């Protein structure tokens, strides 16, 4: 299973009042690839990500991420992944550099190793000049870049991007697309991307699963679909 970075089988999740968010979702993601989960709001994309990142437990089904069972070894999964949620996790009262340092320390990084990694992230995402500014002064695109940098600071094996370009202007979105392509192409990072932009999935993902009402209704390459 080393060639499969994510394996989900028969995931079911029901919320109060009988809302069935997931109804047997299953798919596999090859290591070093970008996989797109596409669907309208409320289709079950974010619930799937929550289960795979150990933030929620399924009522039924099983899943592994980086070869690790998400139900049996959640702590190990958390160390192996990076996650960029729909809502920004940036502390707007801290600088960009302080946000990255804190994130690294949460993963037991420190000293010169952490300082060098933070410098690398700031340069990669074009935030060097703004590194010491309080992030409340950042544009939406800059905050989103910092979100992704925070998800990468500990060098994860798998990165989850939950609708990473929602609300960005066209230029910021294009910059984000370029960086996602580089991460997968040059660094071999496995990325699971949720989006409701068809052009985003078409541009970035090697394989796509279309989710609707908690079920995968189609799956394949963008060309096949």
Short mmCIF file of the C-alpha atoms (twelve columns), coordinates in Angstrom:
data_MODEL
# 
_entry.id   MODEL 
# 
loop_
_atom_site.group_PDB 
_atom_site.id 
_atom_site.type_symbol 
_atom_site.label_atom_id 
_atom_site.label_alt_id 
_atom_site.label_comp_id 
_atom_site.label_asym_id 
_atom_site.label_seq_id 
_atom_site.Cartn_x 
_atom_site.Cartn_y 
_atom_site.Cartn_z 
_atom_site.pdbx_PDB_model_num 
ATOM 1   C CA . UNK A 1   0.000   0.000  0.000   1 
ATOM 2   C CA . UNK A 2   3.036   2.319  -0.053  1 
ATOM 3   C CA . UNK A 3   1.959   3.663  -3.432  1 
ATOM 4   C CA . UNK A 4   -1.386  4.772  -1.919  1 
ATOM 5   C CA . UNK A 5   -1.100  7.875  0.237   1 
ATOM 6   C CA . UNK A 6   -4.822  7.926  1.077   1 
ATOM 7   C CA . UNK A 7   -7.314  5.064  1.124   1 
ATOM 8   C CA . UNK A 8   -10.941 5.655  2.158   1 
ATOM 9   C CA . UNK A 9   -13.482 2.836  2.231   1 
ATOM 10  C CA . UNK A 10  -17.229 3.068  2.877   1 
ATOM 11  C CA . UNK A 11  -17.185 6.264  4.932   1 
ATOM 12  C CA . UNK A 12  -20.559 7.078  6.486   1 
ATOM 13  C CA . UNK A 13  -21.290 10.097 8.667   1 
ATOM 14  C CA . UNK A 14  -24.688 11.162 9.981   1 
ATOM 15  C CA . UNK A 15  -25.246 14.403 11.856  1 
ATOM 16  C CA . UNK A 16  -28.139 15.242 14.223  1 
ATOM 17  C CA . UNK A 17  -31.664 15.287 12.787  1 
ATOM 18  C CA . UNK A 18  -30.713 12.503 10.384  1 
ATOM 19  C CA . UNK A 19  -28.511 14.586 8.084   1 
ATOM 20  C CA . UNK A 20  -26.423 11.999 6.204   1 
ATOM 21  C CA . UNK A 21  -23.309 13.934 5.215   1 
ATOM 22  C CA . UNK A 22  -21.469 10.892 3.855   1 
ATOM 23  C CA . UNK A 23  -23.110 7.783  2.434   1 
ATOM 24  C CA . UNK A 24  -20.416 5.222  1.622   1 
ATOM 25  C CA . UNK A 25  -17.619 7.442  0.270   1 
ATOM 26  C CA . UNK A 26  -14.543 5.590  -0.920  1 
ATOM 27  C CA . UNK A 27  -11.505 6.436  -3.050  1 
ATOM 28  C CA . UNK A 28  -7.731  6.036  -3.273  1 
ATOM 29  C CA . UNK A 29  -5.049  8.676  -3.811  1 
ATOM 30  C CA . UNK A 30  -1.712  7.730  -5.337  1 
ATOM 31  C CA . UNK A 31  1.392   8.980  -3.537  1 
ATOM 32  C CA . UNK A 32  2.846   12.120 -5.063  1 
ATOM 33  C CA . UNK A 33  -0.349  13.086 -6.891  1 
ATOM 34  C CA . UNK A 34  -2.998  15.787 -6.655  1 
ATOM 35  C CA . UNK A 35  -6.497  14.409 -6.092  1 
ATOM 36  C CA . UNK A 36  -9.537  16.638 -6.412  1 
ATOM 37  C CA . UNK A 37  -12.829 16.305 -4.531  1 
ATOM 38  C CA . UNK A 38  -15.360 18.360 -6.479  1 
ATOM 39  C CA . UNK A 39  -18.947 19.141 -5.588  1 
ATOM 40  C CA . UNK A 40  -21.414 21.812 -4.505  1 
ATOM 41  C CA . UNK A 41  -21.550 23.253 -1.010  1 
ATOM 42  C CA . UNK A 42  -22.927 20.654 1.394   1 
ATOM 43  C CA . UNK A 43  -21.941 17.709 -0.798  1 
ATOM 44  C CA . UNK A 44  -19.722 16.128 1.892   1 
ATOM 45  C CA . UNK A 45  -16.265 17.336 0.858   1 
ATOM 46  C CA . UNK A 46  -15.339 19.013 4.131   1 
ATOM 47  C CA . UNK A 47  -16.757 16.134 6.195   1 
ATOM 48  C CA . UNK A 48  -14.503 13.760 4.270   1 
ATOM 49  C CA . UNK A 49  -11.489 15.952 4.992   1 
ATOM 50  C CA . UNK A 50  -12.401 16.142 8.686   1 
ATOM 51  C CA . UNK A 51  -12.427 12.342 8.924   1 
ATOM 52  C CA . UNK A 52  -9.160  11.922 7.028   1 
ATOM 53  C CA . UNK A 53  -7.459  14.547 9.203   1 
ATOM 54  C CA . UNK A 54  -8.790  12.939 12.440  1 
ATOM 55  C CA . UNK A 55  -11.044 15.885 13.338  1 
ATOM 56  C CA . UNK A 56  -14.153 13.681 13.118  1 
ATOM 57  C CA . UNK A 57  -14.901 9.970  13.354  1 
ATOM 58  C CA . UNK A 58  -17.043 8.138  10.800  1 
ATOM 59  C CA . UNK A 59  -20.073 6.160  11.861  1 
ATOM 60  C CA . UNK A 60  -18.969 3.432  9.470   1 
ATOM 61  C CA . UNK A 61  -15.997 2.745  7.202   1 
ATOM 62  C CA . UNK A 62  -12.246 3.016  7.518   1 
ATOM 63  C CA . UNK A 63  -9.384  5.063  6.129   1 
ATOM 64  C CA . UNK A 64  -5.607  5.286  6.083   1 
ATOM 65  C CA . UNK A 65  -3.447  8.336  5.425   1 
ATOM 66  C CA . UNK A 66  0.292   7.939  4.744   1 
ATOM 67  C CA . UNK A 67  -0.267  4.255  5.478   1 
ATOM 68  C CA . UNK A 68  -1.602  5.020  8.979   1 
ATOM 69  C CA . UNK A 69  -5.067  4.087  10.235  1 
ATOM 70  C CA . UNK A 70  -6.908  7.312  11.081  1 
ATOM 71  C CA . UNK A 71  -9.032  5.652  13.786  1 
ATOM 72  C CA . UNK A 72  -6.371  3.542  15.499  1 
ATOM 73  C CA . UNK A 73  -3.403  5.939  15.311  1 
ATOM 74  C CA . UNK A 74  -4.758  9.502  14.994  1 
ATOM 75  C CA . UNK A 75  -1.721  11.131 16.647  1 
ATOM 76  C CA . UNK A 76  0.605   9.566  14.076  1 
ATOM 77  C CA . UNK A 77  -1.669  10.748 11.263  1 
ATOM 78  C CA . UNK A 78  -1.541  14.322 12.582  1 
ATOM 79  C CA . UNK A 79  2.245   14.287 12.534  1 
ATOM 80  C CA . UNK A 80  2.276   13.064 8.925   1 
ATOM 81  C CA . UNK A 81  -0.138  15.601 7.444   1 
ATOM 82  C CA . UNK A 82  -0.604  19.286 6.843   1 
ATOM 83  C CA . UNK A 83  -4.091  20.768 6.709   1 
ATOM 84  C CA . UNK A 84  -5.340  24.083 5.340   1 
ATOM 85  C CA . UNK A 85  -8.979  24.518 6.318   1 
ATOM 86  C CA . UNK A 86  -11.590 26.679 4.604   1 
ATOM 87  C CA . UNK A 87  -11.351 29.281 7.354   1 
ATOM 88  C CA . UNK A 88  -7.934  30.812 7.902   1 
ATOM 89  C CA . UNK A 89  -5.930  29.571 10.878  1 
ATOM 90  C CA . UNK A 90  -3.675  32.636 10.883  1 
ATOM 91  C CA . UNK A 91  -3.342  34.538 14.172  1 
ATOM 92  C CA . UNK A 92  -4.045  38.070 12.963  1 
ATOM 93  C CA . UNK A 93  -2.418  39.582 16.062  1 
ATOM 94  C CA . UNK A 94  0.953   37.980 15.267  1 
ATOM 95  C CA . UNK A 95  3.392   38.528 12.425  1 
ATOM 96  C CA . UNK A 96  3.805   36.115 9.543   1 
ATOM 97  C CA . UNK A 97  7.084   34.876 10.970  1 
ATOM 98  C CA . UNK A 98  5.585   34.393 14.434  1 
ATOM 99  C CA . UNK A 99  2.733   32.343 12.968  1 
ATOM 100 C CA . UNK A 100 5.176   30.014 11.245  1 
ATOM 101 C CA . UNK A 101 7.409   29.684 14.301  1 
ATOM 102 C CA . UNK A 102 4.437   28.760 16.489  1 
ATOM 103 C CA . UNK A 103 3.234   26.179 13.984  1 
ATOM 104 C CA . UNK A 104 6.686   24.591 13.846  1 
ATOM 105 C CA . UNK A 105 6.915   24.420 17.624  1 
ATOM 106 C CA . UNK A 106 3.599   22.591 17.744  1 
ATOM 107 C CA . UNK A 107 5.418   19.860 15.785  1 
ATOM 108 C CA . UNK A 108 8.395   19.854 18.185  1 
ATOM 109 C CA . UNK A 109 10.615  21.779 15.794  1 
ATOM 110 C CA . UNK A 110 13.013  24.369 17.148  1 
ATOM 111 C CA . UNK A 111 16.387  26.044 16.965  1 
ATOM 112 C CA . UNK A 112 18.241  26.534 13.719  1 
ATOM 113 C CA . UNK A 113 16.206  23.866 11.923  1 
ATOM 114 C CA . UNK A 114 12.972  25.766 12.513  1 
ATOM 115 C CA . UNK A 115 14.474  29.168 11.699  1 
ATOM 116 C CA . UNK A 116 15.778  27.859 8.380   1 
ATOM 117 C CA . UNK A 117 12.483  26.195 7.525   1 
ATOM 118 C CA . UNK A 118 10.558  29.385 8.298   1 
ATOM 119 C CA . UNK A 119 12.935  31.387 6.101   1 
ATOM 120 C CA . UNK A 120 12.357  28.880 3.295   1 
ATOM 121 C CA . UNK A 121 8.571   29.120 3.600   1 
ATOM 122 C CA . UNK A 122 8.592   32.921 3.648   1 
ATOM 123 C CA . UNK A 123 10.743  33.046 0.529   1 
ATOM 124 C CA . UNK A 124 8.775   30.373 -1.298  1 
ATOM 125 C CA . UNK A 125 5.481   32.181 -0.806  1 
ATOM 126 C CA . UNK A 126 6.795   35.679 -1.436  1 
ATOM 127 C CA . UNK A 127 6.256   36.867 2.135   1 
ATOM 128 C CA . UNK A 128 9.802   37.886 3.090   1 
ATOM 129 C CA . UNK A 129 9.101   41.625 2.986   1 
ATOM 130 C CA . UNK A 130 5.945   41.174 5.055   1 
ATOM 131 C CA . UNK A 131 7.396   38.631 7.500   1 
ATOM 132 C CA . UNK A 132 7.501   40.969 10.495  1 
ATOM 133 C CA . UNK A 133 4.215   42.706 9.790   1 
ATOM 134 C CA . UNK A 134 1.125   41.862 11.827  1 
ATOM 135 C CA . UNK A 135 -0.973  39.616 9.611   1 
ATOM 136 C CA . UNK A 136 -4.118  41.680 10.111  1 
ATOM 137 C CA . UNK A 137 -2.502  44.021 7.552   1 
ATOM 138 C CA . UNK A 138 -2.130  41.200 4.980   1 
ATOM 139 C CA . UNK A 139 -4.388  40.960 1.938   1 
ATOM 140 C CA . UNK A 140 -6.638  37.920 1.599   1 
ATOM 141 C CA . UNK A 141 -4.217  36.352 -0.852  1 
ATOM 142 C CA . UNK A 142 -1.254  36.884 1.468   1 
ATOM 143 C CA . UNK A 143 -3.113  35.352 4.408   1 
ATOM 144 C CA . UNK A 144 -4.003  32.334 2.289   1 
ATOM 145 C CA . UNK A 145 -0.378  31.903 1.245   1 
ATOM 146 C CA . UNK A 146 0.606   32.019 4.914   1 
ATOM 147 C CA . UNK A 147 -2.060  29.402 5.693   1 
ATOM 148 C CA . UNK A 148 -0.473  27.030 3.165   1 
ATOM 149 C CA . UNK A 149 3.028   27.818 4.434   1 
ATOM 150 C CA . UNK A 150 1.889   26.942 7.967   1 
ATOM 151 C CA . UNK A 151 0.545   23.625 6.660   1 
ATOM 152 C CA . UNK A 152 3.935   22.851 5.125   1 
ATOM 153 C CA . UNK A 153 6.371   24.096 7.754   1 
ATOM 154 C CA . UNK A 154 6.849   20.624 9.309   1 
ATOM 155 C CA . UNK A 155 7.377   18.928 5.901   1 
ATOM 156 C CA . UNK A 156 4.273   16.680 5.871   1 
ATOM 157 C CA . UNK A 157 3.821   13.660 3.618   1 
ATOM 158 C CA . UNK A 158 0.219   14.571 2.723   1 
ATOM 159 C CA . UNK A 159 -1.321  18.044 2.442   1 
ATOM 160 C CA . UNK A 160 -5.074  18.675 2.663   1 
ATOM 161 C CA . UNK A 161 -6.341  21.861 1.001   1 
ATOM 162 C CA . UNK A 162 -10.012 22.534 1.718   1 
ATOM 163 C CA . UNK A 163 -11.226 25.045 -0.904  1 
ATOM 164 C CA . UNK A 164 -7.905  26.943 -0.762  1 
ATOM 165 C CA . UNK A 165 -8.738  29.627 -3.346  1 
ATOM 166 C CA . UNK A 166 -12.288 30.551 -2.336  1 
ATOM 167 C CA . UNK A 167 -12.568 34.330 -2.135  1 
ATOM 168 C CA . UNK A 168 -9.212  35.037 -3.798  1 
ATOM 169 C CA . UNK A 169 -8.872  37.451 -6.694  1 
ATOM 170 C CA . UNK A 170 -7.766  36.012 -10.076 1 
ATOM 171 C CA . UNK A 171 -4.102  36.937 -9.606  1 
ATOM 172 C CA . UNK A 172 -3.875  35.421 -6.119  1 
ATOM 173 C CA . UNK A 173 -5.681  32.312 -7.346  1 
ATOM 174 C CA . UNK A 174 -3.247  31.893 -10.234 1 
ATOM 175 C CA . UNK A 175 -0.302  32.233 -7.814  1 
ATOM 176 C CA . UNK A 176 -1.810  29.548 -5.585  1 
ATOM 177 C CA . UNK A 177 -2.332  27.212 -8.530  1 
ATOM 178 C CA . UNK A 178 1.303   27.625 -9.547  1 
ATOM 179 C CA . UNK A 179 2.509   26.795 -6.042  1 
ATOM 180 C CA . UNK A 180 0.285   23.700 -5.766  1 
ATOM 181 C CA . UNK A 181 1.602   22.443 -9.117  1 
ATOM 182 C CA . UNK A 182 5.170   22.999 -7.938  1 
ATOM 183 C CA . UNK A 183 4.634   21.170 -4.639  1 
ATOM 184 C CA . UNK A 184 3.289   18.084 -6.384  1 
ATOM 185 C CA . UNK A 185 5.571   18.211 -9.409  1 
ATOM 186 C CA . UNK A 186 8.922   19.131 -7.874  1 
ATOM 187 C CA . UNK A 187 8.612   17.865 -4.302  1 
ATOM 188 C CA . UNK A 188 6.385   14.826 -4.819  1 
ATOM 189 C CA . UNK A 189 3.941   15.914 -2.128  1 
ATOM 190 C CA . UNK A 190 0.550   14.192 -2.069  1 
ATOM 191 C CA . UNK A 191 -2.254  16.764 -2.110  1 
ATOM 192 C CA . UNK A 192 -5.977  16.283 -1.579  1 
ATOM 193 C CA . UNK A 193 -7.795  19.349 -2.849  1 
ATOM 194 C CA . UNK A 194 -11.478 20.111 -2.336  1 
ATOM 195 C CA . UNK A 195 -13.053 22.693 -4.598  1 
ATOM 196 C CA . UNK A 196 -16.268 23.667 -6.318  1 
ATOM 197 C CA . UNK A 197 -14.347 25.319 -9.171  1 
ATOM 198 C CA . UNK A 198 -14.285 22.890 -12.086 1 
ATOM 199 C CA . UNK A 199 -11.443 24.775 -13.785 1 
ATOM 200 C CA . UNK A 200 -9.340  24.405 -10.627 1 
ATOM 201 C CA . UNK A 201 -9.743  20.630 -10.547 1 
ATOM 202 C CA . UNK A 202 -9.133  20.448 -14.294 1 
ATOM 203 C CA . UNK A 203 -5.901  22.434 -13.976 1 
ATOM 204 C CA . UNK A 204 -4.434  20.798 -10.871 1 
ATOM 205 C CA . UNK A 205 -5.752  17.284 -10.279 1 
ATOM 206 C CA . UNK A 206 -4.549  14.081 -11.895 1 
ATOM 207 C CA . UNK A 207 -7.711  12.356 -10.700 1 
ATOM 208 C CA . UNK A 208 -11.040 13.778 -9.607  1 
ATOM 209 C CA . UNK A 209 -13.998 12.440 -7.625  1 
ATOM 210 C CA . UNK A 210 -17.319 14.266 -7.943  1 
ATOM 211 C CA . UNK A 211 -19.309 14.236 -4.694  1 
ATOM 212 C CA . UNK A 212 -23.013 14.954 -4.400  1 
ATOM 213 C CA . UNK A 213 -25.326 14.385 -1.437  1 
ATOM 214 C CA . UNK A 214 -22.685 12.383 0.408   1 
ATOM 215 C CA . UNK A 215 -21.913 9.982  -2.447  1 
ATOM 216 C CA . UNK A 216 -19.236 9.815  -5.113  1 
ATOM 217 C CA . UNK A 217 -21.173 9.941  -8.362  1 
ATOM 218 C CA . UNK A 218 -18.210 9.907  -10.779 1 
ATOM 219 C CA . UNK A 219 -14.463 9.372  -10.576 1 
ATOM 220 C CA . UNK A 220 -11.596 9.491  -13.054 1 
ATOM 221 C CA . UNK A 221 -9.088  11.791 -14.723 1 
ATOM 222 C CA . UNK A 222 -10.308 15.251 -15.788 1 
ATOM 223 C CA . UNK A 223 -10.075 14.079 -19.400 1 
ATOM 224 C CA . UNK A 224 -12.185 10.974 -18.718 1 
ATOM 225 C CA . UNK A 225 -14.827 12.951 -16.861 1 
# 
